[in-house]
Amino acid sequence: MKIGKISETILKRSILKQIHTTRPEVLLGAGVGEDCAAMELEPGEIFVLSTDPITGTGKDIGTLAIQITANDLASSGAEPVGILLTALLPETIEETDIREIMGQVEEACAKYQVQVMGGHTEVTRGVNQPIISVTGVGKVKKGRMVTTAGARPGQDILVTKWLGIEGTSIIAKEKEEELLKRFSRDFVEAAQGFDAFISVLPEAAVAVEQGVSAMHDVTEGGIYGALWELSEASGIGLEIDLKAIPFRQETIEICEYFGLNPYYLISSGCMLMAAERGHDLVRALGQAGIPATVIGKATKGPARRILNGGEEAFLERPKTDELYKIYEI
């Protein structure tokens, strides 16, 4: 395609015509020539905004873009309402590719009842694969918002589902041919299917009802990065039991095969939480069909301890996500 904004014909045919999900809060949405979007909230409701790019994969990029943004909003206790979507596309892209990406976006929007309120689509020499950046808009009642900074000393630290599920799914899709030389097709397809677990909206809803103190979606940088950010934001120390951190066997074996550290692997689909009665929250989540595990405690002071049997180490500052290493292999 030619460099620059995509043509009005393609915009109408392959982007705007793919958008069907609407919300009553949105007064002005996506359209030709519209540079802004507008929405209205009820009294006592708060806007919550989030922004995130998808850069680590070209597979299912439209689906991931919406899932990750919805997760970010859910981690604050907010209901996702709309998104603004910016797509930067390489010269090699075809209109059929654009239509497929927008189809993924709309399917995910319909699933989470989120409206595409506007955005920008451009072909540029600056990228060699599609990059999507999404700004999410959500709403939450006053007094119900949850932050990463809400953890307090003495509270339990817990996680939902398993660590590394997003990274495992991406790797299994990107490196399918290579993995099939080492693992069975059933194994690889099971790992690819981990993207079915990426939404954290159900556990966020349960946690808010149970009075959770802090939530943080475990994304780039993995569980170690998320723990550092929770500790930094809340001004707490940590005492984490390494052996309690839950992984699926597929994640462990794929990480071993590629020489990756699973504790630094992107983990959307896993929500990190702090709660006064963590085991009660685990039970409530379990009753909703969501596995969860208490992995440690929040403590006073700056120490961020990682306990492994009789050994003790200290959490390091977040590192580059392990996912990016697979593109160097």
C-alpha positions, 0 to 999 in steps of 0.5 A: 500500500502507499505510504500515509493515511489509508484511502477513504474507500478502504477506511469505509469498506474495511474498517468502518463497516467492520464496526457494529458494537455500540454503547449508549454512553458514546455520543460521537463515535468513529466516522470519516473526518471525525477527529474526536470522540465524545461520551457521557456518564451518569452522575457519580461515575468516574472516567478511567483511561488506559493506553497500550500498544501491541508490538510483540506479535503480529498474530491475532493482534486485533484480538489481543489489543482489545483484551489487554486494554479491557484487562487494564481497565478491569484492574481498576475495577472499571467497566470497559466502554470504548476504545480509540485505536491507532494502527500503524501498518507496513507497506507490504500490508494488503487490504484483506489483512486490514479487514482481518485485523478489524474483524478481530477487533470487532469480535473482541469488542462485541465480546466485551461490549466495547465500542470503537469510538475512533482512531487513526490508520496509517501505512508507514515505513517506520514499521515492518509489521502491524502495530496497534495502540489502543486507548481504552475508556471505562467507567466506575462508580465513585468509591469503587475504584481500585489501584495498584497503590492500594496494598498494605503491610500484612495483606495477602498477595495472590494471583489468578489462573497461571503465570506466562499464559499470554507469552506461552500462547504467542510463542506457540503460535509464532514458533509452531513449526519449530516446537512441533519438532520437539513436542506433540501437536496436542501439546502445541495446540494446548499452549496456543489455546492459552489465549482463551484465558487472557481476559481478567474481567471475571476475576476483577468483578469478583475481587471488587465485590469482595473488597480487594485492596489492590489489583495489577494485570501481570503484563510485560515483564511477567510476575517479577515485573508486576510484583516490583510495580505493586511494591513500588506503587504501594510503598510496601515490602514483599515476602513471596514464596517462589514455589507457590507461583502457579505455572502450566506445564506447557509454559515451563517446558516451552520456556526451558526449550527456548532458554527463557525465564518464565518469571519475566514472561508476559502474563496477561490473563493473570491478575495480581491482587492484595487483600486482607483475607486472601484465602477467602478471596481465593475461595470466592474466585474458585466458586466463580470457576477462577483458580487463584493462589496466595503466593505471599505477604505484603510487609513493612519496609523496602525489602522484596524477598523471594523465598525458595525453600531455605534460600532467599533472594531479593526481587530485582528491577523489571527487565526486558520481557523474555518474549522478545528473545524468541525473535532473536532465536 
